[in-house]
Amino acid sequence: MKSIIFSILLLASILQFSGCGLLPTPKEELPPITQEGKNTFGCLVNGKVWLPKGYDGTSNLDLSNDPGFNSGTFDLRTYRYPDSNNHLQYIILFSDSLSNKAVYPIGKKNQVVTFSDSKNCSYSGDDKQVIQSGTLTIFQFDITNKIISGTFEFMLIKSSCDTIKVTQGRFDMKF
């Protein structure tokens, strides 16, 4: 009898720790806003937490910065694969003429965003049919320690597609 009870308890423990749905899935949360080069990124997309995740053969979070080209370029690329619908989604924040701490308006020629979903719409920064608005705020621009951090929010509107509203965006990256 003791061996049967022990076997049942052992099996329950194995199932609980093997991810068979007995333990709750940890709730996704946005990373804190930091300025230390922690290589973090997060935002809300239409009210839902969006964090980089998965692997498609490349890093799911990448930043390049070239202070000598076009008065300073900033190119942050991130993806989420798979998302809750088993799609690849990615977000790109791009700016040139970025060389210091400031608020940069999204939707101008030099500051654009891209949001894409492999099964739905794509909102490309250079697509004339996409209406973009929002801001990119850089509050840490440290060339010596190679850290860029800030916040962002934007809205993308394209006919025949759902409106994408990104809020509470934040990043803290080394380059």
Helices and strands as residue ranges (DSSP letters): H 2-17, E 40-45, E 48-50, E 61-66, E 73-80, E 89-95, E 102-106, E 111-117, E 122-123, E 131-142, E 147-157, E 164-174
